[in-house]
Amino acid sequence: MSATRAAAPLAAFVLHRYDWSESSVIVDLFTRAQGRTAVVAKGAKKPHSNLRAVLLPFQRINVTLGKLPEGEGASDIQTLRQAEWAGGLSMLTGEALFSGFYLNELLMKLLARHDPHPALFDAYAQTLPSLADVDELRVQSALRAFELTLLREIGLLPDLALATLTLQPLKPEGLYALRPEAGVIEAASDEAGVPGAVLAALQVALARSQLDALQQTCALALPALKAQLRALLHYHLGSTPLRTRQVMHDLRTL
């Protein structure tokens, strides 16, 4: 009988970590193959642990996981057997750092564990470098594009090319709004709406998984889109405010 094959490494990013014991931490990983996964990294807090320099946010890593032995914790937590840096992005700084933590908080609060979303993982990896762009318009467009991708992946975004109640195509020159319970509707006269042509283009980019095109289209109606997506996310997140968003607001106020 052949020996059991070792588990294949998983592409992953660190979303969050917290203490588990004097020497170990629990890490929430966003993996391409398994979705959001909690692992225990034994000995990661020790001064000479190789994991200390690897388990950092916004760094793509390859991890090998195993099950946590019975009696040592929750049944859905796996052990981290190995983690290696996979190269790529330098550490985010300044406002880009807060934008990155904002994306991580969205994933932590909206993704169920062990629910894979490979397309979302790829969009996250592609979005991170955009957060360090010196052009604020591109940064905001990248954030909106990721929010749209996330909402679509978890089934909370209606078809943006159709009026939700009638299923009729949008008028290109019409102005529309996204509502949590009504979907795409005509915008009220006193609010900034998104042109139907822009929403239709967003839908095409989403369907084709074309993140670059999605970001460019978001830039065409950024203020209105930002306000509507913020309201939509707030509805689905519940009453608890996003901590990173509040910190960014407070810093800008100061």
C-alpha positions, 0 to 999 in steps of 0.5 A: 500500500502506498504511503499517504500523500502530504497535503498540497500547499494552499495559496493564502493571505492572513486576515486576522490573528489573535493569541491562543496561548503563551506561544501560539496564535489563532490565524484567520486565513483567506485561502483560494481553495478552502475559503476563510479558514481558522488555523492554530499556529503553534509556537508562532509567538516564540522569538525564533519562530520562522512563522513570525516573519511569514504570518503578516497581513497582505502578504501572499503565502503558501500554507500546509494545514492539518486537523487540530487534535481532539480536545485542543479546540474547536473542531473547525480549526486546523493546525498550521503545519507550514507557511512560506512567503510566496513573494509579491507585494511590499507592506502597505503603509499609511492610508493604504494600510487602513484600506487593506484592513478594511478589505480584511474586515469585510471578508471576516464579517461577510464570508462564512468559513470553508466557503471557497471563492477563487474569483474573490481570492484573485480579486483580493490579490489584484486589488491590494497593489492598487491600494498603494496608488498615489492617485486617490481616484484609482484607490477609491475605484479599486475599493468599490470594484472589490466591494461589488465583487464581494457582494456578487460572490456571496449572492447579495448583489442583484443583476445591475443591468436590469430593474429588479422589480420589472426585470427590464433593461435599464435606460442608458441615460436613466439614473438608478440606485441600489436598495438592499431590499428592492435591488436596482430602482430609479433614483429619487429626484433628490439623490445622486443616481448611477447612470444605467449605462454605467451599471450595465457596464459594471454587470458585464465586467463582473460577469467576465471577471474583468477587474481592471474594467470594473475599476475603470467603470467604477470611476465613472460614477464614483461618488454615487456608487460609493454612497450606495455601496456603503448603504448596502454593506451597512445593511448586510453587516448589521448594526455593528460599524466597521472599525477600520472605516471609523478609524479612517474617518477619525484620522481624516477629521484630525 
